[in-house]
Amino acid sequence: MLKNLLDVVRAGATGGPRSLPAPIAAQTASAPADVRDLVDVIGTRDVRVSLGWRSIETRYLGSLADTWQQVADDTGESDPRQGDLASGVQIGASAGGEVYFGLCWGSGSVEVAEIDTEDGLIKWFATVAAFLQYLRDAETKRGQAAPEALAAMFPAASAAAAPPAPPAGVEVYAGIPPGHPFAQAQAHFKQEQNVIEVGPTPSGRTVLVRRFAAGNPFTPAALVVREADGTIRALPWTDTNDIYGLCLVPGQERVLVCSGAPGPLLDVDLDTGAQTTRLPNVRWSCGFVDDDHFVVHEDSEARAYAYAGGASPVASAAVEGMNLFVGHGRVFTLPPGPTGLLQIHRFDGGALVDELRSPMEPRVFFLSATAVHDGRRLLCSVDWQGKATWFDVGAA
């Protein structure tokens, strides 16, 4: 996405070229090549790219650290990551100077930092794509269409927005199933039941989970990373906390973990094991309906949140029961009891659309995994004994 941003900025640049100011050149000497290329265009030509309420302009090019220092002096605020702004460059702002934003690279990847000058805080976005999606969502909430330049950074948006055809119904998969979705976790923990796994991450990792089991002594929950080379590394986890469900954060080495029923939704860094509470009170499971939005169960609703956004949902829908699972760009919920209908919602970017209600076999209790196999989209239920049953929900 940084390349898309560079292409749009370069296409709209006028005037010049002139020399890049020496302080900016020194400030970005350690930056990745794509960041230096972007800064070179902004600093040596005349740039004004509208992103809606915000814009990227030559006049805003400067030091994020200096901007934050001025805000901190004015507001008396501090931020635990303010030192990371030293490896960063400011490239844009809002029209009235309420916020300034730029790129930072000190963490080893390119992040976006946005400084709120009025409230004295820094909002961090893990990727350029997450920041740009946040801007698109913000324009939608304002009732505005995304500016041409912002829309151009998502060339595949129209194609990606077309969802797969809705399933005609849900039936047991008639072909040879793809195997047990939690086979690695079962092998590692040497038990058939109460295990979960997700993966792979971009680096090839798989995350293995053992759930809490009561008893005397009790069996604590465990969160384990299996590296691409097969080595195993346990992440810290509080002994008495359970792990009800988890999902990968797309494109990152992170997972979201549901730690209660209800309980906090935790964002876990797989490199360090550091945990951040994203939401205080969710149930059972979570999952991403696209690269930027995840869904959880809260207060008898399925609620979609922007991963890079705030604490308010962007969409919600009433659902029966708590057995929620997200996959294939959809939210599957199964009410309790043998007569319930599997409820399927599709996320269209601004709403959770009730797409289908289909009969489900009475023996199905816990929806657990999805897969694409032999051209079919499959949904899996793993029962209390650890047995997997795959269901066909349509062509891939």
Order of alpha helices (4+ residues) and beta strands (2+ residues): alpha-alpha-alpha-beta-beta-alpha-beta-beta-beta-beta-alpha-alpha-alpha-beta-alpha-beta-beta-beta-beta-beta-beta-beta-beta-beta-beta-beta-beta-beta-beta-beta-beta-beta-beta
